[in-house]
Amino acid sequence: VNFVQKTSLIKRFQGLTFAFCFLLLLVAAGTYLSSQTFLVNLRDLNDVNAVTDLAIQGTENIVSARLTLEKLNSTPNIDSKQLAPVYFASHQQADSAIEQAIKLTSKFPGTAHLLKDAKTSLEEMNKLSQHIFELRKVDSPASRELIPRDLLLVKQFELDSTESLRGVQIAMRKTGNEIFSSVYHSRFLPFWVALILAVFFSGFALFLGLSSTRRVERSLLNLLEATEKVAGGDLNYQVKILSSDEIGRLSMAFDEMVRSLALSMQQVQKAVAIRDEFLSIASHELKTPITSLKMQMQFARLMVNPKKAPLDLEKLGSVLDMSNVQIDRLTKLVDDFLDVTRIEAGKLTFDFVQTDLSKMIQEVLNRFHDALAAAHCEVKTYFPPTLSVSCDPFRIEQVFVNLLSNAMKYSPGKLIEVSLDHDDQFAVLSVKDHGAGIPIEKQKLIFDRFERVFPDQNVTGLGLGLYISKQIVEGHHGELSIISSPGQGATFQVKLPA
Ligand code: ADP
């Protein structure tokens, strides 16, 4: 069982547990509510029985009251004073039974008017009964004639009254049946309600669980696909981000990681390309002086052949001079490589001593006299007789030589102006030429390794001189900068802490 399946199972189990608990809760609530309704129904059923009993009791009392009156009529010698309490007791009981029934039936519509009719008929019957008792006291022929007629009417009212009470009984039986059947049918109601709700909620919980697992599953599969693509070398592939949750964030982080990997790859590729270019330039640069040196040596060897004419020392001297120039060139190249290696390893060190810059510059210019003449460059100098700073004289001379050589290389036949100045903070050495200058967008680049503005032009070089010079000046806590615009020449400025 893998991770996604496990999560899905847990979600499903959670959904079912939730639904089950919910069902239990609903059943409990339903049971409570239905028992409440059941109690109410039970009380109503009780009242229905009581009303029925009262109706029966009322009917019996009315009938016995009427029979008492009948007895009064059929038994001439009977004392009406004895029968009157019997009659009134029956009447009283019937009346109170109807009264009680009226009170209980207020919640059962349709029975109140029947009871009222029964009560009215009973009252009418009572009025006639009282009249009969009055007539009986007189005991005249007229009264003897009237009593049977009244009795007939009494019988009629008795029938009306008992009829109404029977109607009450029938209505009560019907109501009782209705209550019973509603109780009977509603006994499963809470269960059904609970079941339907439980099915609905458990389905909903299952749906939520499944949809969330499916989303997790899809996100993971996307991530997996992306990982495989990236592992296969496609660094441009991006994960489809489906959510902003942890997996979404993981996908975003993955994309970010791949982006930075692609960037690093680009940098590495660029570095490799620079190295390859450097190797090809370096081998070319080394080959030129070596070939030339070899030719000078072969030429010298031919000259010192004892079988040939006597040795021309002047010619030999110039051959050796030319060889020396090539050796200097080789030495300079090797020195530059070594310096770059030292800088990369952080091992470029300086021996600070108090140095007269004016003197140093003048000496370099003297040394370069022939080279400047060969390049047809006139030099103008503007500097004080002496300007002393604390620096590594060997390294600062290297910087100046590099700037002067560049001015000669890139503006042959033009004036070069060398000036030296100072303020409170810095000594400022400037080398200004009147050559082609450097485009603004390239000016920052020329201080990087192997950067050359026009690599294809005839001027040889490795693109290391300014890089090494900048590292040296910055190692002195100074600044090396350029002011130039195309066609206006270039001014390189070295600022050294005074
Ligand atoms: P290199 O001269 O060996 O190529 P540098 O680091 O000394 O290397 O110079 C880097 C580049 O800056 C040169 O290739 C050249 O294009 C440009 N550059 C340097 N000095 C000058 C200058 N005085 N005038 C015009 N371009 C220059």
Residues whose N, C-alpha, C, O or C-beta is under 5 A from the ligand:
A	BS01	ADP	N406 A407 Y410 G437 I438 I446 E451 R452 V453 F454 T460 G461 L462 G463 L464 G465 L466 Y467 A490
